[in-house]
Amino acid sequence: MTYFVMNTLTPVLAQAPDNNALFGALAALGFAFVLALLAIAAATIVGMWKAFEKAGQPGWAAIIPVYNLVVMFRLGGQSGWFALAILLNLIPLIGGLAWLGIIIWNHINISKRFGNGVGFALGLVFLAPIFWLILGFGSSKYVGEQTAQA
């Protein structure tokens, strides 16, 4: 009986598909995904760098993780201490929603201070790399408090 089972299963085991091709395809897909994320991050950083410089802030602040939040809140007319609001993310669900609301509010203020409207601010929130590049390299000028109150 054992001889029969072994002789029957041997051709099936020999024909088992090789998973190396599947793993290779998944590795290539993962590598492409990482490259896409790096390209998106680089575009966002370049756009923020130029926008910060337009507003009279140091451009290199775009690459410092928490300091870029401080500068973004200053661009929006708030205190840099608002950057501590990121700690709201430690509160499950409600904290993340509160942080999202604060970021949208700040992006609306940044948009107004660059002479743009709420639609542009929503672009900054949902399509950040594209709209930071437009803000940094486009014709928008940082006008500060005058536009925010108008």
Sequence and secondary structure as in RCSB ss.txt:
>XXXX:A:sequence
MTYFVMNTLTPVLAQAPDNNALFGALAALGFAFVLALLAIAAATIVGMWKAFEKAGQPGWAAIIPVYNLVVMFRL
GGQSGWFALAILLNLIPLIGGLAWLGIIIWNHINISKRFGNGVGFALGLVFLAPIFWLILGFGSSKYVGEQTAQA
>XXXX:A:secstr
 HHHHHHHHHHHHHT   THHHHHHHHHHHHHHHHHHHHHHHHHHHHHHHHHHHTTS GGGGGSTTHHHHHHHHH
TTS GGGGGGGGGGGSTTHHHHHHHHHHHHHHHHHHHHTT  HHHHHHHHHSHHHHHHHHHHSS    THHHHH 
